[in-house]
Amino acid sequence: QSVLTQPPSVSGAPGQRVTISCTGSSSNIGAGYGYDVHWYQQVPGTAPKLLIYGNNNRPSGVPDRFSGSKSGTSASLAITGLQAEDEADYYCQSYDSSLSGVVFGGGTKLTVL
Amino acid sequence: EVQLVQSGAEVKKPGESLKISCKGSGYSFNSYWIAWVRQMPGKGLEWMGIIYPGDSDTTYSPSFQGQVTISVDKSINTAYLQWSSLKGSDTAIYYCAKHEGIAVPGEVAYWGQGTLVTVSS
């Protein structure tokens, strides 16, 4: 049972928009300033890749089809204009004050139909 | 260029000990947290613990406290993850990860390539 809760799977057709939720608590996502949410994309057999950092910032090279948001104790990753290459596993991450450590969501498998 | 280069795949028997490594380069190694992340076959990412090379301050996830030891050798910019007695359930890919952040560990922009540890009799 992960501290951050994500749906196990989402799917969408090419060109569509999908969102992936990440639900936490007042000791992590909802703990306020500094408790940012970060998102990673992992293609099977490869290391995770940073997709969104600081809730809504994209590293250089990440397409603007990817965006992040945070509200209260939850965060979301949105992907617009779905492409076949977006098919991967997606993970959210934050810091938990009760655990004094980093926490990951359980991961969401995105299938492009 | 920032790089984290991990040691190679290992095949061990239950009860054996193991120490895997992660060498950082291209940045000030002492100034950024290094974490270890486990990924069991077909499963998600699990944060195991973290070390700050500058002062060797170490924090473990409750799930891994007492099960592994994280250490660092600043002189060669290398972090380690070790087991004293492996179990079959330790079979997984282990990633090292460089956390950004100041007050608390933030995002990971750089990951090692992963080390596959297989424990089987």
Interface residues (C-beta under 8 A of the other chain):
Chain A: S2 G34 Y35 D36 H38 Y40 Q42 A47 P48 K49 L50 Y53 G54 P59 D89 Y91 Q93 Y95 L99 S100 G101 V102 V103 F104 G105 G106 G107
Chain B: A35 V37 G44 L45 E46 W47 G49 I50 T59 Y60 S61 P62 Y95 H99 E100 A103 V104 P105 G106 E107 V108 A109 W111 G112 Q113 G114
